Amino acid sequence: MFLIDDLLLAPFKGFNFIMSTLRKVAEEQWTDDAPLKEQLLALQLQLDEGELTEEQYLEAEASILREIREVQRRKIELAGGDPDALEGGLSGAVQEGSHAEITWDPNQE
């Protein structure tokens, strides 16, 4: 009886496996920010080589950074978190006007 069940359900199990694999690949591509970071590095090189003006660089950089933030939001959503909870500058970056100070004494161990 189990052999007959396995034979009858094999096409459905195979289809489910293919669909879950495709879903995983799509999620990985949807949340991959490596190409955006590569674009950002290429943009910096273009600025350094004089191919772009400062204004062109700033516009393109802002666009890429928006896309990176959107990818980060997607990652948080897929992980089950609330992406809006992190909007208040809780990313770990020190923002202008935060009055953060760093003191370092090279003589102190």
C-alpha atoms as one frame of an Amber mdcrd trajectory, in Angstrom:
protein
   0.000   0.000   0.000   2.808   2.420   0.836   4.535   1.709  -2.462   1.391
   2.601  -4.378   0.990   5.786  -2.335   4.614   6.757  -3.009   4.201   6.130
  -6.742   0.997   8.133  -6.929   2.338  11.075  -4.904   5.820  11.190  -6.478
   4.939  13.845  -9.094   3.478  16.108  -6.407   6.454  15.659  -4.093   8.818
  16.429  -6.967   6.837  19.536  -7.858   6.878  20.696  -4.229  10.634  20.165
  -4.053  11.203  22.187  -7.234   8.951  25.005  -6.052  10.593  25.221  -2.619
  14.037  25.286  -4.256  12.949  28.070  -6.597  11.513  30.009  -3.648  14.798
  29.729  -1.746  16.828  30.909  -4.747  14.458  33.827  -5.326  14.677  34.874
  -1.667  18.472  34.744  -1.784  18.580  36.938  -4.863  15.952  39.293  -3.442
  17.991  39.807  -0.276  21.496  39.849  -1.772  23.115  43.260  -1.382  26.548
  42.246  -2.731  25.856  43.530  -6.286  24.760  46.876  -4.842  27.931  47.130
  -2.790  29.954  46.344  -5.917  28.121  49.141  -7.736  29.012  51.481  -4.894
  32.700  50.564  -5.164  32.639  50.993  -8.945  31.012  54.379  -8.471  33.772
  55.416  -6.064  36.384  54.360  -8.628  34.662  56.412 -11.317  34.724  59.427
  -9.029  38.398  58.907  -8.199  39.278  58.601 -11.902  37.371  61.760 -12.764
  34.692  60.050 -14.858  31.953  61.473 -12.628  31.421  64.829 -11.039  30.792
  65.095  -7.307  27.132  65.880  -7.955  26.661  62.842 -10.216  28.372  60.673
  -7.626  26.163  61.913  -4.790  22.975  61.268  -6.779  24.025  57.755  -7.777
  25.309  56.984  -4.276  22.014  58.059  -2.700  20.101  55.804  -5.080  22.300
  52.784  -4.339  22.145  53.388  -0.580  18.329  53.534  -0.762  18.341  50.174
  -2.524  20.693  48.695   0.096  18.394  49.900   2.884  15.445  48.318   1.077
  17.303  44.992   0.858  18.062  45.210   4.586  14.364  45.803   5.273  13.497
  42.715   3.208  15.982  40.625   5.193  14.416  41.774   8.456  10.907  41.043
   7.160  11.885  37.545   6.017  13.456  36.890   9.410  10.152  37.790  11.057
  11.285  41.114  12.493   9.785  44.570  12.289  11.835  46.687   9.878  10.141
  49.885  11.082  11.595  49.365  14.564  15.081  49.953  13.175  14.309  53.206
  11.370  15.348  55.436  14.241  19.064  55.177  13.550  19.629  52.016  15.520
  21.853  50.578  12.814  24.978  51.082  14.895  26.217  54.021  12.863  27.131
  57.219  14.673  25.105  59.992  13.148  25.930  63.663  12.959  24.838  65.506
  16.050  24.803  62.410  18.239  27.525  63.883  20.489  29.384  60.580  20.465
  32.989  60.860  21.561  35.939  58.543  21.225  38.896  58.883  23.531  42.032
  56.873  23.052  45.216  56.966  25.028  48.048  55.130  23.224  49.989  54.866
  26.497  47.170  53.014  28.229  46.963  49.247  27.761
